[in-house]
Amino acid sequence: MQNENFQQWLSQATELTIYQKKQAFNELSDETHQALTEEQLGEVSYCPHCASSKFTHWGQSHNLPRYRCKACLKTFNVLTGTPLARLRHKSLWLPYSEMMLESSTIRKAASELGIDKNTVFRWRHRFLISPTLHKPEHLTGIVEADETFFLESHKGEQGLTRPPRKRGGKATKRGTSSEQVPVLIVRDRSGVTSEEILPRVTSSALADVLIPLLDADAILCSDGHRSYQAFARESGISHRPINLSAGNRVIDKAFHVQNVNAYDSRLKGWITRFHGVATKYLDHYLGWQRWLDSHTKSLNPQKFLREAVRANYDYQQLMLT
C-alpha cells in the first residue's frame, strides 16, 4: 500500500468501534492466533476421529497448530469436530464471548463487531451447542421441580399457515394450550439445575427426564399437579407435594418450590429481551441461561469460549441425527 493511501486509511481509525479496534489489533498481531489456541481454546488431548491419545505436531492450518494421529493417520486441530470448526474471524471470538455473557442481541453484536448479523446468528447457536448438550447428570438431596411454559414460535420460518404474531406476542387462547411449549425445570438446593422440553406434562414424560436424573434417595418437591404424584407413586421416588392453591408454601420448614420458582422468574425475565425465541432454538436459550446462572461468580469470556469448544463427540452425534 502506498504511504498516501495508508495515511488515509489510518485517519479513519477513530471511527472504529471498540470491537472493530480489537479486530484490527488481532489481525495485525502475530501472537493473537497462538494465544487464542493455547490460552483460550484449550489443549488437544486426543484425536477427534478415533479418540487415540497418540498424535504428533503436523505444521499449521488456518493459523492453528495442526496434528496428525498415529493411529488413524488423519490430521486435525483443536477445533476439529467441535461446533466452532470452520467458522471464520477467530480473532473476534473472545470479544463475542464477552457479548454472550452480556446477553447481547444479534443486531447489537453485529453492529459492534462490524460483521453481518447472519454471521452473528450462526455464531450464537454454534457457541450454545455445548452448554445445551452438557447438562448435570445427577441432582441430590431435596430437588424442586416445576413446569413453565413458552409460547410456541416459528420465528424466522417461511410458509406459516397462520398470520404472524408480533415478536414476543401473546397466545390467542388463555391458559395452557397447544400454543404453549412446556419446559420442566429441576433444581436442587445446591443450585444445580437441569431442564427439558416436554411433549406434554404427563407422568411418563416426567419419568423419562427425572428417573435418570434423580439420585435414589432424593426427595422431590413439586406443586400438586397429579402428574408428579403419579410419577412418584410409579417410580418409588419420595415426594413432597406443595398445595399452592390452598395457600401452603412450606412443609416442615424445609420442603418448598421457592428456589425453582425464582429460577423460572429469572429465566422468563431474561428471555424477554430477545422479543420471542423460535421454538426450534429454545433448548439453546435454556442452556445459555443455565450456564450463566451456574457461573455467576466466575463469569469470563475465556471460560465461555472454552465451553463453546468443549462439545466434540456429542456434537458429531447430534449432526448425524
Sequence and secondary structure as in RCSB ss.txt:
>XXXX:A:sequence
MQNENFQQWLSQATELTIYQKKQAFNELSDETHQALTEEQLGEVSYCPHCASSKFTHWGQSHNLPRYRCKACLKT
FNVLTGTPLARLRHKSLWLPYSEMMLESSTIRKAASELGIDKNTVFRWRHRFLISPTLHKPEHLTGIVEADETFF
LESHKGEQGLTRPPRKRGGKATKRGTSSEQVPVLIVRDRSGVTSEEILPRVTSSALADVLIPLLDADAILCSDGH
RSYQAFARESGISHRPINLSAGNRVIDKAFHVQNVNAYDSRLKGWITRFHGVATKYLDHYLGWQRWLDSHTKSLN
PQKFLREAVRANYDYQQLMLT
>XXXX:A:secstr
  HHHHHHHHHTGGGS HHHHHHHHHHH SSHHHHIIIIII    S TTT  S EEEEEEETTEEEEEETTT  E
E TTTTSTTTT S GGGHHHHHHHHHTT  HHHHHHHHTS HHHHHHHHHHHTHHHHH   S B SEEEEEEEEE
E   TT S  SS    TT   SSSSS TTEEEEEEEEETT  EEEEE SS  HHHHHHHHTTTB TT EEEEES 
HHHHHHHHHHT EEEEE GGGT   BTTTB  HHHHHHHHHHHHHHGGGSS  GGGHHHHHHHHHHHHHTTTS  
HHHHHHHHHH SHHHHHHHH 
